Amino acid sequence: MKGKLFVIEGTDGSGKQTQFQKLQERLEKEKVNYKTIAFPNYDSPSSSLVKMYLSGEFGENAKEISPYIASTFFAADRYATYKKELENYYETGGIILADRYTTANMVHQAGKIEDKKEREKFLNWLMDYEFHLYGIPEPTEVFFLNMPPEYALKLIENRENKFTHSTQKDIHERDRNHMIDSYHAACDVMKQYGWFEVECVKNGEIRTIEDIHEQIYQELKKFIKNS
């Protein structure tokens, strides 16, 4: 029996890491067996090309780097991590909680493509590349944290970057237009692929961390109650 893979996804500044940690705490409290992974997997050599890309070694403007080429960097990191750390666990029914996944390419790289037909072509290629060619599992459920960019930009202003371990931003984070384009692409992709939407702002105010967490957990519980 294959396992279940749950993904916390969203644009930069949407609160993914916070909700990822809250969900871990809740699963441990409820005594649910699970494993976690965060992508990019910066602790693995497989993320080397990702680091080079995000630091600007291939170009400071993310849009000038082909979404197809950039996606292969992230995909290779996921493949290596899955094969080395997760495959046996998943194939025997394990529950995996991921902070970002293939879905991140569907957000950040698809956001580089304005033409809808070309974007659809890219998404079809990406799904085939990662889920069929590389053979990594498709998510059971994707929780999309819908944080509008005007709020997200304020939240990441002085946030420490997980890659640089400083307030220095990567090429995605420091490009306001990229963040906005990624957000709009993400909203389209979310609807197209049936992701579970978590609205982070209501009536002009950011919802509390606990409120958002509870919505995510109640949905997740539907999938794990019989696990």
Secondary structure, DSSP 4 states (H G I P E B T S, - for coil): ---EEEEEEESTTS-HHHHHHHHHHHHHHTT---EEEESS-TTSGGGHHHHHHHHTTT-S-GGGS-HHHHHHHHHHHHHHHIIIIIHHHHHTT-EEEEES-HHHHHHHTGGG--SHHHHHHHHHHHHIIIIIIS-PPPPSEEEEEE--HHHHHHHTTTPPPTTTSSS---TTTT-HHHHHHHHHHHHHHHHHHT-EEEE-EETTEEPPHHHHHHHHHHHHHHHHTT-
